[in-house]
């Protein structure tokens, strides 16, 4: 009997993710893994503790504000995407799945795709720029039918 082909469905946004697979015996999906990063949902004002500083020019008495060169909120979401990619890369290397279908918020999809290694990227069957992280498990078969 040939080995059953396993497809993982990844539903992700910047702070939540579910990895699903089809149930072999009946229609529907079962959760393989769930990931949550509540710190990525925190607003920047709660992550960064201080106002931007200011500097004084050496040639004049003028002072200028110095802003952050990065967005702490976006950094946390990108770190979460890298964490998911590390997990997917490890599962791919272990042969846990044969194909990958990704549903993610547009920015999260780009960050996740960039963090995947080449071997995992080759297993991607389809990508959709949709956030389905809050869809109940019972409704997913209807919502995921375009990828099946």
N, C-alpha and C positions, 0 to 999 in steps of 0.2 A: 504494500500500500504506500503510495507516495506521501511525502511529508506535506502537511497542510501549510499553505502559504499564509504567513502572518503579516497583517498590515496594522500598523499603529496609526491612530488618529491623534494628532496633537491639537488641543484647543488651548490657546494661550493669549494673554495680554501682558501688560507690563508688570503684573504682580501676582497673577494666578495662572495655573496650568493644570490640565488633566491630560493624561495619556490613556487612550482607550483602545480597545480591540473588539472585533465582532465576537459575539458568543457563537461557538460552533454548533450548538444544538437548537437554538431558537433565535428569532430576529431580535435585534437590539445590540447594545454594547455593554461591555463591562469595563470598569476602571482598572487600569494597570497600576498607575501611580497618580498622585495628586501633589502639587507643589504650591506653596503659598508664601509670599513675601510681603507681610503687612507694612514693613518699613518703606516699601516702594510706593505705597499709597499715601504716605504722609506728605503733606504740602511742604514745599521748600522752606517756608518760614519756620517750620518745626524741626527741620533737619539742620539748617544753618542757624547758629545761635547769635550771630552778631550782625550789625549793619556794616556795609562796606566802609572801609577806612578812607582816609584822604591823605594826600601828599601835598607838599609845598614845593613849588618850582624853585630852583636855585637862583634863577636869573630875575625873578620878580616875586612880589608878595602873594601872588595868586595861589589859591589852593584848588585842587581837583579831586573829585571822588574817584576811588579805585574800586571797580566792581569785580565780582567773581568772574573768573575766566571759564567757568563751567557751571552747569546747572546741576545741583546736588540731587534733585528729584530725578532728572533724566539719567544721571549716573547710576542711581539705584536700580532703575528699570533695565538699563543696559547690563548691569551686573547680574540681574535675575535671568536675562536672556542668555548670558554666558553660562550660568549655572545649568539651565535647561539644556543647552547645547552640549555641555560636558556629559550630562546624563544620557542624552540621546547618542552621543558618540560612543560612550562605553557600551550601551545596549546594542548598538550596531556592530561594534567590534566583537561582541560576545555572540552575535548571530541570533539575538532575541527576536528581531523582526526582519522581514524581507522587503517591505515597502513602507513608505511614510507619506501620510497626507496631513498637511498643516493648515489649520485655520487659526489665524492670529490677527490682532489689530495691525494695521498697516506698518506702523513704526516698529512694533515688536517683531513682525514678520521679517523685516529687513535686518534687524539686530540679530535675530535667531539664525537666519540664513547665513549671515556673515561669520557667525561663530561656529557653524558646523564644519567638520572636516570633510575632505573630498569624498571619502568612502560613504559617509552618511548622506552627503548631498546627492550622490548618484542614486540613492534609494528613494528619493522624493518622487512620488507619483503625481502629486498635485499640490498646489498652494492656493489658498484663498485668503484675501485680505478682509476677513470678517472676524469679529469678536463674538464667539459663541461660549465664552467661559461661564456665563450665568444661565445658560439654557439647561433646564432639568434633563436628567439622563433619559427619562421616558420620551421626551420630545426629540431627542437627537436623531433617531432613524429617519424621521421626516426631513429634518434640516440638513442631514449629511447625504441625502440621496444623490446629489449632483456629483459626488466623488466616487460613488460606488459603481 
